[in-house]
Amino acid sequence: MKSASLVRTTLAALAVAIALASTPIHAAAQAAGTKVAVANAGKIFNEIREKKDWEQKTATDSKTIQDTAFQKQQKIKSLQDQRDNLRPDSPQYAQKNSELMSAKIDLEVYAQIQTADAQRQNKQKTKEIFDKIVNSVAEVATSKGVDLVLADSHPDLPDDFLEKANIDQVRALLGQRNVLFSSPQVDITQDVITAMDAKYTSGK
């Protein structure tokens, strides 16, 4: 789905942005005794309450849209049946045919508008959540005296990936992992999730 593709692209962009910002100073920071932590933006995004609630709202809205579209389709079917029961050369046939064409156009426009609006809302909400993730990472890091947070990105391989993918695709996916090792003590992912859920719940 496009929304899923958009999320994957945004996750990758966020990881790259954090990594690029931190890599040049990483060696110097370690030498100076700077405290470093890691955070998995993808895991945070997928597990926070706000994102789960958004998915539930999206599913509810989608069901409402589908129900409305079904009603419009039923209206089209009814109009078509009424038209087909009339003589093609009768004035009533022309009138009913006009109503049928209008109903079809209405359904098409409705579907286009709802699709465009859903995509706009998903993009806007995804950007909003990732801004909150970045801010929350900064807040948690500051509270723990952390000076530098690296984006920990290690995408999972689907069960059949190695069978279906070519060598370039395998290398590309494995190359997305930008933290090869970190101890649990430096991972603030869960702390960020907890902090974001607490703030989200208190603000609802």
N, C-alpha and C positions, 0 to 999 in steps of 0.2 A: 504494500500500500504506500501511497505517496507520503502520508503522515509518518509512517514508520521509517521510510527512507530519509525524510527530513530530520527525524530525531537522530538517526545514525550519523548523518552528515554533521549535525550540530555537535554531537558528542565528540566526534573526531576533531572538529575545529577547536572546541574548547580545550581538549587535551593538548593539541599542538600549540595553541596560544600560551597555555601555562608552561609547557615544556620549553618553548622558545624563550620565554621571559626569564626562566630560571637557569637554563643550562650554562650560559656564559659566565655566571657568577658562582656556579656550584662548587668548583674546585677551590676558589678563593674563600668561599664561605666556610667550607669544611676546615680549611687551614686556620681560619680565624676563630674556630670553635663555634660557629653559628649553628643554632639548633634547627635541624631539618625534619620535615614530616612529609607524608604522602597522603593523597586523597584520591579516591576513585570516583570521578564525576559521574560516570555511567551508572554505577551502583547507587550513588546518592539519588540521582534522577529517578531511577526505577523504583526505589523503595520508600521515598518520602510520601507522607500522607496526602499532600496537596496534589501530587501527580496521580495518585490512585483515585482521589475524589474527582479529578478532572476527567479521568478515563470513564468513571461511572456516569458523570454528567454528559459526556460525549455520547455514551451508549444510549442514555435516555433520550437525548435530543435526536439521535439517529432513528430511534424507534418512532418518535413522534413524526419525523419527516417521512419515514416509510409508510406510516399509517395514513398521512395526508395524501401522499402520492397514490396509495392504493385507492383511496376514495375518489381521487381524480380519474384514475383508470376505470373505476366502476362507472363513473359518470360518462366517460367516453364510450364504454361498451353499451350503456343504456341508450345514449344518443344514436349510436350506430344502428342498434336494433330498431329504434323508432324510425330512423331514416329509411332503412332497408325494407320496412313494411309499407312504405309509401311508393306511389308510382313516380318514376324518375322525371316524368314531364309535368308533375304537379307543383304548384307554388309551395305547398307544404314541404315537399322534398328539398327544394332549394333552401328554404328557411332552416330546416333541420340540419342540412349539410353544412350550412354556415355556422350553426351552433356547434356542430361536431368539430369543424376546423378550429374554431376558437378554443374549444376545450383541449384539443391536442396541443395547440400553441401554449396555452396556459400551463399544461403539465411540463412541457419542454422548458419553458422559461423558469418555472418553479424549481425544477431539478438543477438547472444551471446556477441559479441564484444561491440555492442551498449548498451546492458543492463549493462554490467560490467562497461563501461565507464561512463554511466549515474549515476550509484550508486557511483562510485569513486568521480565524480564531486559534487554530492549532499552532500556526507560526508565531502569533503574538504570545500565546501562553507558554510555548516552549522557550522563547527568548526571555520572558518574564521569570520563569523558573530558573533558568541558567544564571541570570543576573543575581537571583537570590542565593544560588549555590556559591557563586564567587564571593558574595558578601559574607555569607555564613562561614565559609572556609577562612576568610580573613579574621572574623570575630573569634572563632574557635582557636585559630592559630595564635592570635594575640593573647587570649586568655591563658594559653599554655606556654607562653614565652617562646613560641616558634617564630623563627625569622624567615624561613623559606619553605614553601609547600610545593612539592612536585606532583604533577598529574600522573597518577598510576593508571595506565590503560593496558589491559591485557584481554583482548577479545577472545571469547571461547570459540573453539572450532566445532561446527556442527558434526554430528556423528558420521555423516557420509561425505564430509568435505574433502578428505584426502582422496577418496575414490573419484569424485567428480571434478575436482580442481586441477588445473595444470600447475607446473612448478612455479611459474611466475606469480600465480594467485596465492599459492602456499607461502612463498617468500614475502609477498606483500602483506598478508594477514599476520604472519609471525613478526614481521618488522614493525607492526603497529605497537608492539609491547615496548614501552619506553622506560619501565622500571623492572630490572631483572631480579632484584631481591630487595626486600625491606622487612624488618622485624615487626611483629605486631605492635610493639611499643610505639613505633613512629607513625602508625596508620591512624589517622583521625577521621576516617570515613564514617564510622558509626557515631562518633561524637557529633559530626556535622548533621547526620540524619536525625539524631535525637534533638539537637538544638533547633533544627528547622521545623520538626514536628511540633515541638513545644510552642514555638513562636506562631506557627500556623493555627494550632488549636486555640491558643489564647486570643487570636485575632478574628476567629470565626464568629 
